[in-house]
Amino acid sequence: MPWRRKEPDSKLLTAIKSGRVAILAPDAEHEHDIHDFDGLVLLDSTWQEARKMYRQSEYLQDLPKITLNAKQASEFILRANQLEGGLSTVECVIELLRLQQRHTEAEQLVLEFKTFIRACL
């Protein structure tokens, strides 16, 4: 669903109120286990823009934070000035699928991602 700072989606607000939703963040103070939640907010943007969206969206600020500890560097080479150790949105989704033991889906997405990168070079 699209981000609307001043008019947040009612389904998103209901999910947030349930207490079963977390947000993906690069710098969580207290790490939570992804398996403790039914949903995850993933801001599809650069990490710099995601921080801005987060700061401007009061309804997101009380969500528990999930941090990914990726074992490899980002392969997304199409954009400069990225957060050190940061992953692209699709790489985050791949890691989340792996955490949920959904390896077949993760590997299919890896193949699609690599095809996309090659096509853009």
TORDREN-598821 format. One record per atom (N, C-alpha, C, O, CB): x, y, z; atom name; residue in one letter. Coordinates in steps of 0.2 Angstrom, whole numbers. Glycine has a CB too. Layout:
BEGIN
X, Y, Z, CA, a
...
end
This chain:
BEGIN
4, -6, 0, N, m
0, 0, 0, CA, m
4, 6, 0, C, m
10, 6, 3, O, m
-5, 0, 6, CB, m
2, 11, -3, N, p
7, 17, -4, CA, p
7, 21, 3, C, p
2, 21, 7, O, p
4, 22, -9, CB, p
12, 25, 4, N, w
13, 28, 10, CA, w
10, 35, 10, C, w
10, 39, 5, O, w
21, 30, 12, CB, w
6, 37, 15, N, r
2, 43, 15, CA, r
3, 46, 22, C, r
0, 43, 27, O, r
-5, 43, 13, CB, r
8, 50, 23, N, r
9, 53, 30, CA, r
3, 56, 33, C, r
2, 54, 39, O, r
15, 58, 29, CB, r
-1, 60, 30, N, k
-6, 63, 33, CA, k
-13, 59, 32, C, k
-17, 61, 36, O, k
-8, 70, 29, CB, k
-13, 54, 28, N, e
-19, 50, 27, CA, e
-17, 43, 27, C, e
-18, 39, 22, O, e
-23, 52, 21, CB, e
-15, 40, 33, N, p
-13, 33, 33, CA, p
-18, 28, 31, C, p
-24, 30, 33, O, p
-9, 31, 40, CB, p
-17, 23, 28, N, d
-22, 18, 26, CA, d
-25, 15, 33, C, d
-22, 13, 37, O, d
-18, 12, 22, CB, d
-32, 14, 32, N, s
-35, 12, 38, CA, s
-33, 5, 40, C, s
-33, 3, 46, O, s
-43, 13, 37, CB, s
-32, 1, 35, N, k
-30, -6, 36, CA, k
-23, -7, 40, C, k
-22, -11, 44, O, k
-30, -10, 30, CB, k
-19, -2, 38, N, l
-12, -2, 41, CA, l
-13, 0, 48, C, l
-10, -3, 53, O, l
-8, 3, 37, CB, l
-17, 5, 49, N, l
-18, 7, 56, CA, l
-21, 2, 61, C, l
-19, 1, 66, O, l
-22, 14, 56, CB, l
-26, -2, 58, N, t
-29, -7, 62, CA, t
-24, -13, 63, C, t
-24, -15, 69, O, t
-35, -10, 58, CB, t
-20, -14, 58, N, a
-14, -19, 59, CA, a
-9, -17, 65, C, a
-7, -21, 69, O, a
-11, -21, 53, CB, a
-8, -11, 64, N, i
-3, -8, 69, CA, i
-6, -8, 76, C, i
-2, -10, 81, O, i
-1, 0, 68, CB, i
-12, -7, 77, N, k
-16, -7, 84, CA, k
-16, -14, 86, C, k
-16, -15, 93, O, k
-23, -4, 83, CB, k
-16, -19, 82, N, s
-16, -26, 85, CA, s
-10, -28, 89, C, s
-10, -32, 93, O, s
-17, -31, 79, CB, s
-4, -24, 88, N, g
2, -26, 91, CA, g
6, -32, 88, C, g
11, -34, 91, O, g
0, -27, 98, CB, g
3, -34, 82, N, r
6, -40, 79, CA, r
10, -38, 73, C, r
12, -42, 68, O, r
1, -45, 77, CB, r
12, -31, 72, N, v
16, -29, 67, CA, v
22, -25, 69, C, v
22, -22, 74, O, v
11, -24, 62, CB, v
27, -26, 65, N, a
34, -23, 67, CA, a
36, -19, 60, C, a
33, -19, 55, O, a
39, -28, 69, CB, a
41, -15, 61, N, i
44, -12, 55, CA, i
51, -14, 54, C, i
55, -15, 59, O, i
43, -4, 56, CB, i
53, -14, 48, N, l
60, -16, 46, CA, l
64, -9, 47, C, l
63, -4, 44, O, l
61, -19, 39, CB, l
70, -10, 51, N, a
74, -4, 52, CA, a
81, -6, 52, C, a
83, -11, 55, O, a
72, 0, 59, CB, a
86, -1, 50, N, p
93, -3, 50, CA, p
96, -3, 57, C, p
102, -5, 58, O, p
96, 1, 45, CB, p
93, 1, 61, N, d
97, 2, 67, CA, d
92, 1, 74, C, d
92, 6, 78, O, d
99, 9, 67, CB, d
89, -4, 74, N, a
85, -5, 80, CA, a
89, -6, 87, C, a
94, -9, 87, O, a
81, -12, 79, CB, a
86, -2, 92, N, e
89, -3, 98, CA, e
88, -9, 102, C, e
93, -12, 105, O, e
87, 3, 103, CB, e
82, -12, 101, N, h
81, -18, 104, CA, h
78, -23, 98, C, h
73, -21, 95, O, h
75, -18, 110, CB, h
82, -28, 97, N, e
80, -32, 92, CA, e
74, -37, 94, C, e
74, -40, 99, O, e
86, -37, 89, CB, e
69, -38, 89, N, h
64, -42, 90, CA, h
64, -48, 85, C, h
67, -47, 80, O, h
57, -38, 89, CB, h
61, -53, 87, N, d
61, -59, 82, CA, d
55, -58, 77, C, d
49, -57, 79, O, d
60, -66, 87, CB, d
57, -59, 71, N, i
52, -58, 66, CA, i
46, -63, 67, C, i
40, -62, 65, O, i
55, -59, 59, CB, i
47, -69, 70, N, h
42, -74, 71, CA, h
37, -72, 76, C, h
32, -75, 77, O, h
45, -80, 73, CB, h
38, -66, 80, N, d
33, -64, 85, CA, d
28, -60, 82, C, d
23, -57, 85, O, d
37, -60, 90, CB, d
28, -59, 75, N, f
24, -54, 72, CA, f
20, -57, 66, C, f
22, -62, 63, O, f
27, -48, 69, CB, f
14, -55, 65, N, d
10, -57, 59, CA, d
11, -53, 53, C, d
10, -55, 47, O, d
3, -57, 61, CB, d
14, -47, 54, N, g
15, -42, 48, CA, g
21, -38, 49, C, g
24, -37, 55, O, g
9, -38, 47, CB, g
24, -35, 43, N, l
30, -31, 44, CA, l
29, -25, 39, C, l
27, -26, 33, O, l
36, -36, 42, CB, l
30, -19, 41, N, v
30, -14, 37, CA, v
37, -13, 34, C, v
42, -13, 38, O, v
28, -7, 41, CB, v
37, -13, 28, N, l
44, -12, 24, CA, l
43, -6, 19, C, l
39, -6, 15, O, l
45, -18, 20, CB, l
47, -1, 21, N, l
47, 6, 17, CA, l
51, 5, 11, C, l
57, 4, 11, O, l
49, 12, 21, CB, l
48, 5, 5, N, d
51, 4, -1, CA, d
54, 10, -4, C, d
51, 14, -7, O, d
46, 1, -7, CB, d
60, 12, -2, N, s
64, 18, -4, CA, s
71, 17, -2, C, s
73, 12, 1, O, s
60, 24, 0, CB, s
75, 22, -3, N, t
82, 22, 0, CA, t
81, 22, 7, C, t
76, 24, 10, O, t
86, 28, -3, CB, t
87, 20, 10, N, w
87, 21, 18, CA, w
86, 28, 20, C, w
83, 29, 25, O, w
93, 17, 21, CB, w
89, 32, 16, N, q
89, 40, 18, CA, q
81, 42, 18, C, q
79, 45, 23, O, q
93, 44, 14, CB, q
78, 40, 13, N, e
71, 42, 12, CA, e
66, 38, 17, C, e
62, 41, 20, O, e
68, 41, 5, CB, e
68, 32, 18, N, a
64, 28, 23, CA, a
65, 32, 30, C, a
60, 32, 34, O, a
67, 21, 24, CB, a
70, 34, 32, N, r
71, 37, 38, CA, r
67, 44, 39, C, r
64, 45, 44, O, r
79, 39, 40, CB, r
67, 47, 33, N, k
62, 53, 33, CA, k
55, 51, 33, C, k
51, 54, 37, O, k
64, 57, 26, CB, k
53, 46, 30, N, m
46, 44, 30, CA, m
44, 42, 37, C, m
39, 43, 40, O, m
45, 38, 25, CB, m
49, 38, 41, N, y
48, 36, 47, CA, y
47, 42, 52, C, y
42, 42, 56, O, y
54, 31, 50, CB, y
51, 47, 52, N, r
51, 53, 56, CA, r
45, 57, 55, C, r
42, 59, 60, O, r
57, 57, 55, CB, r
42, 57, 49, N, q
36, 61, 47, CA, q
30, 57, 48, C, q
24, 59, 48, O, q
36, 63, 40, CB, q
30, 51, 51, N, s
24, 46, 51, CA, s
24, 44, 59, C, s
26, 39, 60, O, s
24, 40, 47, CB, s
20, 48, 63, N, e
20, 47, 70, CA, e
17, 40, 71, C, e
19, 36, 76, O, e
16, 52, 73, CB, e
13, 37, 67, N, y
9, 31, 68, CA, y
14, 25, 67, C, y
13, 19, 69, O, y
4, 30, 63, CB, y
20, 26, 64, N, l
25, 21, 63, CA, l
30, 21, 69, C, l
33, 15, 70, O, l
29, 22, 57, CB, l
31, 26, 73, N, q
36, 27, 77, CA, q
36, 22, 84, C, q
41, 21, 87, O, q
36, 34, 79, CB, q
30, 20, 85, N, d
30, 15, 91, CA, d
30, 8, 89, C, d
29, 4, 94, O, d
23, 17, 95, CB, d
31, 6, 83, N, l
31, -1, 81, CA, l
38, -4, 83, C, l
43, 0, 83, O, l
30, -1, 73, CB, l
37, -10, 85, N, p
43, -14, 87, CA, p
48, -14, 80, C, p
45, -14, 75, O, p
42, -21, 89, CB, p
54, -14, 81, N, k
59, -14, 75, CA, k
62, -21, 74, C, k
64, -24, 79, O, k
64, -9, 76, CB, k
62, -23, 68, N, i
66, -29, 66, CA, i
72, -27, 62, C, i
72, -22, 58, O, i
61, -34, 61, CB, i
78, -29, 63, N, t
84, -28, 60, CA, t
86, -34, 57, C, t
86, -40, 60, O, t
89, -25, 65, CB, t
88, -34, 50, N, l
91, -39, 47, CA, l
99, -39, 48, C, l
102, -34, 47, O, l
89, -39, 39, CB, l
101, -45, 49, N, n
109, -46, 50, CA, n
111, -50, 44, C, n
113, -56, 44, O, n
111, -50, 56, CB, n
111, -46, 38, N, a
113, -50, 32, CA, a
120, -52, 32, C, a
125, -49, 35, O, a
112, -45, 26, CB, a
121, -58, 29, N, k
128, -61, 29, CA, k
132, -59, 23, C, k
138, -60, 23, O, k
128, -68, 29, CB, k
129, -55, 19, N, q
133, -53, 13, CA, q
131, -46, 11, C, q
126, -44, 13, O, q
132, -58, 7, CB, q
136, -43, 7, N, a
135, -36, 5, CA, a
129, -35, 0, C, a
128, -40, -4, O, a
141, -33, 3, CB, a
126, -30, -1, N, s
121, -29, -6, CA, s
124, -29, -13, C, s
130, -28, -14, O, s
118, -22, -5, CB, s
120, -32, -17, N, e
122, -33, -24, CA, e
119, -28, -29, C, e
120, -28, -35, O, e
120, -40, -27, CB, e
115, -23, -25, N, f
112, -18, -29, CA, f
117, -12, -31, C, f
118, -8, -26, O, f
106, -15, -25, CB, f
119, -12, -37, N, i
125, -8, -39, CA, i
122, -2, -43, C, i
126, 2, -46, O, i
130, -11, -42, CB, i
116, -1, -44, N, l
113, 4, -48, CA, l
112, 11, -45, C, l
110, 15, -48, O, l
106, 1, -51, CB, l
113, 11, -38, N, r
112, 17, -35, CA, r
118, 19, -30, C, r
121, 14, -27, O, r
106, 17, -31, CB, r
121, 25, -30, N, a
127, 27, -26, CA, a
124, 30, -20, C, a
118, 30, -18, O, a
131, 32, -30, CB, a
129, 31, -15, N, n
128, 34, -9, CA, n
123, 30, -4, C, n
118, 33, -1, O, n
125, 41, -9, CB, n
124, 23, -4, N, q
119, 19, 0, CA, q
122, 18, 7, C, q
128, 18, 8, O, q
118, 12, -4, CB, q
118, 16, 11, N, l
120, 15, 18, CA, l
124, 9, 18, C, l
123, 4, 15, O, l
113, 14, 22, CB, l
130, 10, 22, N, e
135, 4, 22, CA, e
131, -2, 26, C, e
128, -1, 31, O, e
141, 6, 26, CB, e
132, -7, 23, N, g
129, -13, 25, CA, g
121, -14, 24, C, g
118, -19, 26, O, g
129, -14, 33, CB, g
118, -8, 21, N, g
111, -8, 19, CA, g
110, -13, 13, C, g
114, -13, 8, O, g
109, -1, 18, CB, g
104, -15, 13, N, l
101, -19, 7, CA, l
96, -15, 3, C, l
93, -11, 6, O, l
99, -26, 10, CB, l
95, -17, -3, N, s
89, -15, -7, CA, s
83, -18, -4, C, s
83, -23, 0, O, s
90, -16, -14, CB, s
77, -15, -6, N, t
71, -18, -4, CA, t
70, -25, -6, C, t
68, -29, -1, O, t
65, -14, -7, CB, t
72, -27, -12, N, v
71, -34, -14, CA, v
76, -38, -10, C, v
74, -44, -8, O, v
72, -35, -21, CB, v
82, -36, -8, N, e
86, -40, -4, CA, e
84, -41, 3, C, e
85, -46, 6, O, e
93, -37, -4, CB, e
80, -36, 5, N, c
77, -37, 12, CA, c
72, -42, 12, C, c
71, -46, 16, O, c
74, -30, 14, CB, c
68, -42, 6, N, v
62, -47, 6, CA, v
65, -54, 5, C, v
63, -58, 8, O, v
58, -45, -1, CB, v
71, -54, 1, N, i
74, -61, 1, CA, i
76, -63, 8, C, i
75, -69, 9, O, i
80, -60, -4, CB, i
79, -59, 12, N, e
82, -61, 18, CA, e
76, -63, 23, C, e
76, -67, 27, O, e
86, -55, 22, CB, e
70, -59, 22, N, l
64, -60, 26, CA, l
62, -67, 24, C, l
59, -71, 29, O, l
59, -55, 25, CB, l
61, -69, 18, N, l
59, -75, 16, CA, l
63, -81, 19, C, l
61, -86, 21, O, l
59, -76, 8, CB, l
70, -80, 19, N, r
75, -85, 21, CA, r
73, -86, 29, C, r
74, -91, 31, O, r
82, -83, 20, CB, r
72, -80, 32, N, l
71, -81, 40, CA, l
65, -85, 41, C, l
64, -88, 46, O, l
70, -74, 43, CB, l
60, -85, 36, N, q
54, -89, 37, CA, q
54, -96, 34, C, q
49, -99, 33, O, q
48, -85, 34, CB, q
60, -98, 32, N, q
62, -104, 29, CA, q
58, -105, 23, C, q
56, -111, 21, O, q
59, -110, 34, CB, q
57, -100, 19, N, r
54, -100, 13, CA, r
59, -100, 7, C, r
60, -95, 3, O, r
48, -94, 12, CB, r
64, -104, 7, N, h
70, -104, 3, CA, h
69, -105, -4, C, h
72, -101, -8, O, h
74, -110, 5, CB, h
64, -108, -6, N, t
62, -109, -14, CA, t
60, -102, -16, C, t
62, -100, -22, O, t
57, -114, -15, CB, t
56, -99, -13, N, e
53, -92, -15, CA, e
59, -87, -15, C, e
60, -83, -19, O, e
48, -90, -10, CB, e
63, -87, -9, N, a
69, -83, -9, CA, a
74, -84, -15, C, a
76, -79, -18, O, a
73, -84, -2, CB, a
75, -90, -17, N, e
80, -91, -22, CA, e
77, -89, -29, C, e
81, -87, -33, O, e
82, -99, -22, CB, e
70, -90, -30, N, q
67, -88, -36, CA, q
68, -80, -36, C, q
69, -77, -42, O, q
60, -90, -36, CB, q
67, -77, -31, N, l
68, -69, -31, CA, l
75, -67, -32, C, l
76, -62, -35, O, l
65, -67, -24, CB, l
80, -71, -30, N, v
87, -70, -31, CA, v
88, -70, -38, C, v
91, -65, -41, O, v
91, -75, -27, CB, v
85, -75, -42, N, l
86, -76, -49, CA, l
83, -70, -53, C, l
86, -67, -57, O, l
83, -82, -51, CB, l
77, -68, -51, N, e
74, -62, -54, CA, e
78, -56, -53, C, e
78, -52, -57, O, e
67, -61, -51, CB, e
80, -55, -47, N, f
84, -49, -45, CA, f
90, -48, -49, C, f
92, -43, -52, O, f
86, -49, -38, CB, f
94, -54, -50, N, k
100, -54, -54, CA, k
99, -53, -61, C, k
102, -49, -65, O, k
104, -61, -53, CB, k
93, -55, -64, N, t
91, -54, -71, CA, t
90, -46, -71, C, t
92, -43, -76, O, t
85, -58, -72, CB, t
86, -44, -67, N, f
85, -36, -67, CA, f
91, -32, -67, C, f
92, -28, -71, O, f
81, -34, -61, CB, f
96, -34, -63, N, i
102, -30, -62, CA, i
106, -31, -69, C, i
108, -26, -72, O, i
107, -33, -57, CB, i
106, -37, -72, N, r
110, -37, -78, CA, r
106, -33, -84, C, r
110, -30, -88, O, r
110, -45, -80, CB, r
100, -33, -84, N, a
96, -30, -89, CA, a
97, -22, -88, C, a
97, -18, -93, O, a
89, -31, -88, CB, a
99, -20, -82, N, c
99, -12, -81, CA, c
107, -10, -82, C, c
108, -4, -83, O, c
97, -11, -74, CB, c
111, -15, -83, N, l
118, -12, -84, CA, l
120, -11, -91, C, l
125, -9, -93, O, l
123, -18, -82, CB, l
end
